Amino acid sequence: MRDLFGADASTGAVDAIVSRAGEALAVPYERLLGHIRAAAAVNIDETGWRLRGGKRTLWGALTARAALFRIAPDRHQREAKALLGEHFHGIACTDRWWAYDYLDPDRRQLCWAHLVRDFTAHSEGLAAQKAFGETGLAIATRLFEAWEEFRQSGDRDRLLARIAPLKQQLRALLMQAARKSTKTKYHRLFAKNLLKRWPALWTFTHADGVEPTNNHAERGLRGAVIYRKLSLGSQSEQGERTIERLLSASITCRLQRRSLFAYLTNVLSASIRGDPIPALA
């Protein structure tokens, strides 16, 4: 500020500007929350946060053009419901964390990138576990090849045709692994878990706007994780509200290829004049 504009800005002045921006973003944030809850497809994930050194959780829900972050006490199911709403009718792409299990498997997409990590871990085992992991990885590899082809061509019938034999192979693999036996001791629970959520493995094959991974949410949270490490989290509840609103504005502007600086300038100007605050969604 001194070099560019010849103006001195104290730490207190910067903090005051940030606080005013957080207050001004209250209405756009609530509208953004409504947009997320009404979306046809949402990617959702969570990561750790800190409040005065204590453990908290930062939740993120993203669509193709919007991102909303919410800081909550923990990673429990009630917080997932608080973010998505009690009656979320869209499709949620998630990992296999139990807090999302209240969602209908037919309205959910499990992340195949996480499954690849699990199959890789099992492939590093011995005997039957190793064979299970290697077969699972081979199926996942062909699945991602089919998905990449679909991204290029947009031919959903071709995607369904390529996925159909993979579904049969995976189901046979999981059914065999789910049997009680000393040979399946180390991967039986994993197999049962996938069978229980079977429809959620394949939602991407027939639903527009749904991908087979949750990478979109993980990328959205990456900047917040870096910020947390640099700032050590929040020091007050009001600070939590400020940062969740600013993070939502930042990532949403990035997804929409908008200037965050220009948007926040318009927000603060409108707040000072008493005009309606520009929307994010």
C-alpha positions as CSV (number, residue, x, y, z in Angstrom):
1,M,0.0,0.0,0.0
2,R,2.8,2.4,0.8
3,D,4.8,1.6,-2.3
4,L,1.9,1.6,-4.7
5,F,-0.4,4.3,-3.3
6,G,1.6,6.2,-0.7
7,A,-0.8,5.1,2.0
8,D,0.0,3.5,5.3
9,A,-2.3,0.7,6.5
10,S,-1.9,-0.6,10.0
11,T,-2.7,-4.2,11.0
12,G,-5.8,-2.9,12.7
13,A,-6.9,-1.1,9.6
14,V,-6.5,-4.3,7.5
15,D,-8.4,-6.3,10.1
16,A,-11.2,-3.7,10.1
17,I,-11.5,-3.9,6.3
18,V,-11.6,-7.7,6.4
19,S,-14.3,-7.6,9.1
20,R,-16.4,-5.2,7.1
21,A,-16.1,-7.4,4.0
22,G,-17.2,-10.4,6.0
23,E,-20.2,-8.5,7.3
24,A,-21.2,-7.2,3.9
25,L,-21.0,-10.8,2.5
26,A,-23.7,-12.1,4.8
27,V,-26.5,-11.8,2.3
28,P,-24.6,-13.2,-0.7
29,Y,-23.5,-16.1,1.5
30,E,-27.0,-17.0,2.5
31,R,-28.1,-16.8,-1.2
32,L,-25.2,-19.0,-2.1
33,L,-26.2,-21.5,0.5
34,G,-29.7,-21.7,-1.1
35,H,-28.1,-22.2,-4.5
36,I,-26.0,-25.1,-3.2
37,R,-28.9,-26.8,-1.6
38,A,-31.0,-26.5,-4.7
39,A,-28.2,-27.7,-7.1
40,A,-28.7,-30.9,-9.1
41,A,-25.2,-32.1,-8.2
42,V,-22.8,-31.1,-5.4
43,N,-19.3,-32.2,-4.5
44,I,-18.8,-32.1,-0.7
45,D,-15.8,-32.7,1.5
46,E,-14.4,-31.7,4.9
47,T,-11.1,-31.0,6.5
48,G,-9.7,-29.9,9.9
49,W,-9.9,-26.3,11.2
50,R,-8.8,-24.6,14.4
51,L,-10.6,-22.2,16.8
52,R,-8.3,-20.7,19.4
53,G,-6.2,-23.9,19.0
54,G,-9.2,-26.2,19.5
55,K,-10.4,-28.7,16.9
56,R,-13.1,-27.6,14.4
57,T,-14.1,-28.8,10.9
58,L,-14.3,-26.9,7.7
59,W,-16.9,-28.2,5.3
60,G,-17.0,-27.4,1.6
61,A,-19.8,-27.9,-1.0
62,L,-19.1,-27.0,-4.6
63,T,-20.9,-27.0,-7.9
64,A,-19.3,-26.2,-11.3
65,R,-19.7,-22.5,-10.7
66,A,-20.2,-22.0,-6.9
67,A,-18.5,-22.9,-3.7
68,L,-19.7,-22.6,-0.1
69,F,-17.7,-23.2,3.0
70,R,-18.9,-23.7,6.6
71,I,-17.0,-24.1,9.8
72,A,-18.6,-26.4,12.3
73,P,-17.8,-28.2,15.5
74,D,-17.1,-31.6,14.0
75,R,-17.5,-34.0,11.1
76,H,-20.7,-35.6,12.3
77,Q,-23.8,-36.3,10.2
78,R,-25.7,-33.4,11.7
79,E,-23.2,-31.0,10.2
80,A,-23.5,-32.6,6.7
81,K,-27.3,-32.1,7.0
82,A,-26.8,-28.5,8.2
83,L,-24.8,-27.8,5.1
84,L,-26.9,-29.6,2.5
85,G,-30.2,-29.2,4.3
86,E,-32.5,-31.9,5.7
87,H,-34.2,-32.5,2.3
88,F,-31.4,-32.3,-0.3
89,H,-32.7,-33.7,-3.6
90,G,-29.6,-33.4,-5.7
91,I,-26.7,-35.8,-6.1
92,A,-23.8,-35.6,-3.7
93,C,-20.4,-36.8,-4.7
94,T,-18.5,-37.8,-1.5
95,D,-16.0,-40.1,0.0
96,R,-17.1,-43.0,2.2
97,W,-17.1,-41.1,5.5
98,W,-20.1,-42.3,7.5
99,A,-21.6,-38.8,8.0
100,Y,-22.9,-39.0,4.4
101,D,-24.6,-42.4,4.9
102,Y,-28.0,-40.8,5.5
103,L,-28.0,-39.9,1.8
104,D,-29.8,-42.3,-0.5
105,P,-27.2,-44.4,-2.4
106,D,-29.2,-43.7,-5.6
107,R,-28.6,-39.9,-5.0
108,R,-24.9,-40.2,-4.2
109,Q,-21.6,-40.8,-6.1
110,L,-18.7,-42.4,-4.2
111,C,-15.2,-41.1,-5.2
112,W,-13.3,-43.6,-7.3
113,A,-10.0,-41.9,-6.6
114,H,-10.4,-42.9,-3.0
115,L,-11.3,-46.5,-4.1
116,V,-8.1,-46.6,-6.2
117,R,-6.1,-45.8,-3.0
118,D,-7.9,-48.5,-1.1
119,F,-7.4,-51.1,-3.9
120,T,-3.7,-50.1,-4.0
121,A,-3.4,-50.7,-0.3
122,H,-4.9,-54.1,-0.6
123,S,-2.7,-54.9,-3.6
124,E,0.3,-54.5,-1.3
125,G,-1.0,-57.3,0.9
126,L,-0.5,-61.0,0.5
127,A,-2.2,-63.9,-1.3
128,A,-6.0,-63.4,-1.7
129,Q,-5.9,-59.8,-0.5
130,K,-3.2,-59.0,-3.0
131,A,-5.1,-60.6,-5.9
132,F,-8.3,-58.7,-4.7
133,G,-6.5,-55.4,-4.8
134,E,-4.8,-56.0,-8.1
135,T,-8.1,-57.0,-9.8
136,G,-9.8,-53.9,-8.3
137,L,-7.1,-51.7,-9.7
138,A,-7.4,-53.2,-13.1
139,I,-11.2,-52.6,-13.1
140,A,-10.7,-49.0,-11.9
141,T,-8.1,-48.4,-14.7
142,R,-10.5,-49.4,-17.4
143,L,-13.3,-47.4,-15.7
144,F,-11.2,-44.2,-15.9
145,E,-10.3,-45.0,-19.5
146,A,-14.0,-45.2,-20.3
147,W,-14.7,-42.0,-18.5
148,E,-11.9,-40.1,-20.4
149,E,-13.3,-41.3,-23.7
150,F,-16.8,-40.1,-22.6
151,R,-15.3,-36.7,-21.7
152,Q,-14.0,-36.4,-25.2
153,S,-17.0,-37.8,-27.1
154,G,-20.0,-37.1,-24.9
155,D,-21.4,-40.5,-26.0
156,R,-23.2,-41.8,-22.9
157,D,-24.5,-44.9,-24.6
158,R,-20.9,-45.9,-25.3
159,L,-20.0,-45.1,-21.7
160,L,-22.7,-47.4,-20.4
161,A,-21.7,-50.1,-22.8
162,R,-18.1,-50.0,-21.6
163,I,-19.0,-49.8,-17.9
164,A,-21.5,-52.7,-18.0
165,P,-18.9,-55.5,-18.0
166,L,-16.9,-53.7,-15.4
167,K,-19.9,-53.6,-13.1
168,Q,-20.3,-57.4,-13.5
169,Q,-16.6,-58.0,-12.8
170,L,-16.5,-55.8,-9.7
171,R,-19.7,-57.2,-8.3
172,A,-18.4,-60.8,-8.7
173,L,-15.1,-59.7,-7.0
174,L,-16.9,-58.1,-4.1
175,M,-19.3,-60.9,-3.6
176,Q,-16.5,-63.4,-3.4
177,A,-14.5,-61.1,-1.0
178,A,-17.5,-60.6,1.2
179,R,-17.8,-64.3,2.1
180,K,-16.6,-65.2,5.6
181,S,-13.3,-66.9,5.2
182,T,-9.8,-66.7,6.6
183,K,-8.7,-65.7,3.0
184,T,-10.9,-62.6,3.0
185,K,-10.1,-61.5,6.6
186,Y,-8.3,-58.3,5.5
187,H,-10.6,-57.1,2.7
188,R,-14.0,-58.5,3.6
189,L,-15.3,-55.4,5.4
190,F,-14.2,-53.2,2.5
191,A,-16.1,-55.4,0.1
192,K,-19.2,-55.4,2.2
193,N,-19.1,-51.6,2.5
194,L,-19.0,-51.2,-1.3
195,L,-21.8,-53.7,-1.8
196,K,-24.0,-51.9,0.7
197,R,-23.5,-48.6,-1.3
198,W,-23.5,-50.3,-4.7
199,P,-25.7,-47.8,-6.6
200,A,-23.5,-44.9,-5.5
201,L,-20.5,-46.4,-7.4
202,W,-22.2,-45.8,-10.8
203,T,-24.3,-42.6,-10.6
204,F,-21.8,-40.8,-12.9
205,T,-22.7,-43.2,-15.7
206,H,-26.2,-41.9,-16.1
207,A,-26.4,-38.5,-14.4
208,D,-25.3,-35.3,-16.1
209,G,-22.9,-33.1,-14.2
210,V,-21.6,-35.9,-12.0
211,E,-18.0,-37.2,-12.2
212,P,-16.6,-40.4,-10.8
213,T,-14.2,-38.6,-8.4
214,N,-14.6,-36.0,-5.7
215,N,-11.5,-34.1,-6.9
216,H,-13.5,-30.9,-7.5
217,A,-14.2,-30.6,-3.8
218,E,-10.7,-31.5,-2.8
219,R,-9.2,-28.9,-5.1
220,G,-11.7,-26.3,-3.7
221,L,-10.5,-27.1,-0.1
222,R,-6.8,-26.9,-1.0
223,G,-6.5,-23.1,-0.7
224,A,-8.4,-23.2,2.6
225,V,-6.0,-25.8,4.0
226,I,-3.0,-23.6,3.0
227,Y,-4.6,-20.6,4.7
228,R,-5.3,-22.6,7.8
229,K,-1.6,-23.7,8.1
230,L,-0.5,-20.1,7.6
231,S,-3.0,-18.4,9.9
232,L,-3.5,-21.3,12.5
233,G,-7.2,-21.0,12.0
234,S,-9.6,-18.6,13.7
235,Q,-9.5,-16.8,17.0
236,S,-13.3,-16.1,17.5
237,E,-16.7,-17.2,16.3
238,Q,-17.1,-14.0,14.4
239,G,-13.7,-14.7,12.7
240,E,-15.1,-18.1,11.6
241,R,-18.1,-16.4,10.0
242,T,-15.8,-13.9,8.2
243,I,-13.4,-16.6,6.9
244,E,-16.1,-18.9,5.6
245,R,-17.8,-16.1,3.7
246,L,-14.5,-14.8,2.3
247,L,-13.4,-18.4,1.3
248,S,-16.8,-18.9,-0.4
249,A,-16.4,-15.6,-2.3
250,S,-12.8,-16.4,-3.3
251,I,-13.4,-19.9,-4.7
252,T,-16.7,-19.0,-6.3
253,C,-15.1,-16.1,-8.1
254,R,-12.3,-18.4,-9.3
255,L,-14.8,-20.9,-10.6
256,Q,-16.7,-18.2,-12.5
257,R,-13.4,-16.6,-13.7
258,R,-14.4,-13.4,-12.0
259,S,-12.0,-11.0,-10.3
260,L,-12.2,-11.4,-6.5
261,F,-10.7,-7.9,-6.0
262,A,-13.3,-6.3,-8.3
263,Y,-16.1,-8.3,-6.6
264,L,-15.1,-7.3,-3.1
265,T,-14.6,-3.7,-4.2
266,N,-18.2,-3.7,-5.4
267,V,-19.4,-5.4,-2.2
268,L,-17.8,-2.8,0.0
269,S,-18.9,0.1,-2.1
270,A,-22.5,-1.1,-2.2
271,S,-22.4,-1.7,1.6
272,I,-21.1,1.9,2.2
273,R,-23.8,3.4,-0.1
274,G,-26.6,1.2,1.3
275,D,-27.2,-0.4,-2.1
276,P,-28.1,-4.1,-2.6
277,I,-25.0,-6.3,-2.3
278,P,-23.9,-8.0,-5.6
279,A,-24.7,-11.7,-5.6
280,L,-22.2,-14.5,-6.0
281,A,-24.5,-17.2,-7.5
